Amino acid sequence: MAENEKKHMDKKIINIKINDQNIAVPEGISILEAAHEVGVKIPTLCHLDLHDIKMVNQTASCRVCMVELVDSRYNRNKLVPSCVTIAHEGMEIRTDTLRSITARRSAVELLLSNHPNECFTCPKNRECELQSLAAELGIREIRWEGERMDYPKDISSDAIVKDSNKCIYCRRCETMCNEVQTCGILSGIGRGFDAFVGPAFNIPMVESSCTYCGQCVQVCPTAALTEVNHRDKVWEALNDPDKYVIVQTAPAIRVALGELFDMEPGTIVTGKMVTALKRMGFDGVFDTDFGADLTIMEEASELIYRIENNKTLPILTSCCPAWVKFIEHQFPELLEIPSTCKSPHIMFGTIAKTYYAEKNGLDPDNIVVVSIMPCIAKKAEAKRPELTKDAHNNVDIVVTTRELGAMIKEAGIEFETLPESEYDRVMGESTGASVIFGTTGGVIEAAIRTAYEWITGEELENVEFEQLRGMDGLRKATVKIGDKELKIGIASGLGNARELLEEIREGKDKYDAIEIMACPGGCIAGGGQPYHHGNYQIVKKRQEAIYQEDRNKKLRKSHENPEIIQLYEEYLGKPFGELAHKLLHTHYEERERI
């Protein structure tokens, strides 16, 4: 059954007419939805239907979706915004009249009259919905020239750039920040011509309680919100003969990068990606999955330690820097529950500048660690002072999936025709457990795979815990390990995380372990991934590919990774031991909520 049929199957059917076509649609839906169901396209900018996470942005602020209602009683038609006008029995609608087309064109022309004319240099060139819509409507000149907004660009944070001059006041970002993520950072500022969306009192982003999850960036139709661009830093490092530049790629990258080269969502491009990175000139190409396996060694050990020693439960997985900042701002009284483990890419950077440097006779001062991440928050995470080793950053530069795609194109590499290559060793081996870090539920499932065998001493034959999987934003499950039953809570999306953390704070429910990912669906829908424009069917295809990659692996439990075993034998000692704790664990701090 199609998704829209499931959505409306219990509703009364009404009869309406669109462009002289008689159609039957469920009662209560908008004209925009009705037109979509019969293949009639009505353009829009502000409307965003996030039905997979039960949220719709319906501000009707852009007025691009205007249509004409036929009123035969008074021989007079009227224009209405189709996104908020509900269809009713007998309604006649025209989407193709000169009046409705002119209204749409005028709305877009007015937006363009107050928009910077810098498409060639804009970071969202060819990804901008306003640009695409202007081309679609055949707008070739701006008829109304006049005063434009002139606000300074906010480059205060290490993660997000806010350019209010490019804000079209669609308020998608506001809906995402306040309704979906419940961070409450963004709201409308000013009135009329000068209105835009930003933090309260227009304070700099870095001074707000922003988590840098990047979901506002994912849904922004223009370049009012973009990630901080670090591509030039990578090229500079690669062209410095005194630097030894190594790169690591996160699990979620391999199932999304292909979209930037017109491949189907969910296409697994691991081997091609490795080849591209080697051709770009990196001295070592490694897998963050190695760091994920290392994380599980430490996190599973910490879970068992807490259970056996009656320490604080639940343990909260700590791979996502956006939820870390969320809990620091919003729930500082719960800071004892997160695992103290650093995130996988930070662990990788630490080991690269210690174990790997010693093993290969390299000076850590000359090693540059580049992380390719699906996440904008990782850029800010890499700058956190507690995540440094001596005077060195564990990770020097973070670029997103989108930035990597742009760099491959800059280098003139024909990605689609590349042969496949393997990651370098000795930090390129990984297991299926580490791959599933890329999706909601994956981190806790990976931890359970290892904890099960360590607690019971028995081999875990069926490694797939279906009760921990899915795309629902809030899930609860029980996992039996020997004679123990572990109660697990899983949240993706910070609004769902809030609900879960409030349950814990108020003592409404007891958990042994919880996993939180800031982005709805997990890292596969991260703020730095190819733009999905609110289409979570794309995200679901990425998730399916993640689980397929797990099944393709010969080894599917982190503690079976031979290179991880070698690391502990040659350098770290035992998991959760003294040296491991010194290098691979961290702490959190209460932050002011603004």
Secondary structure, DSSP 8 states (H G I E B T S, - for coil): --HHHHHHTTS-EEEEEETTEEEEEETT-BHHHHHHHTT-----SS-EEEGGGTEEE----S-TTEEEE--TTTT--EEEETTT-B--TT-EEESSSHHHHHHHHHHHHHHHHTS-S-GGG-TTTTT-HHHHHHHHTT--S-S----------B--SSSEEE-GGG-----HHHHIIIIIS----EEEES-GGG-EEEEGGG--GGGS------HHHHH-SSSSEEE---HHHHHHHHT-TT-EEEEEE-GGGGGTGGGGGT--TT---HHHHHHHHHHHT-SEEEEHHHHHHHHHHHHHHHHHHHHHTT--SSEE----HHHHHHHHHH-GGGTTSB--B--HHHHHHHHIIIIIHHHTT--GGGEEEEEEES-SHHHHHTT-GGGEETTEES--EEEEHHHHHHHHHHTT--GGG-------SSS----HHHHGGGSTTHHHHHHHHHHHHHHH-S--S----GGG-SS-SEEEEEEEETTEEEEEEEEESHHHHHHHHHHHHTTSS--SEEEEESSTTSGGG-TTSS--TT-HHHHHHHHHHHHHHHHH-S--SGGG-HHHHHHIIIII-STTSHHHHHHHB---------
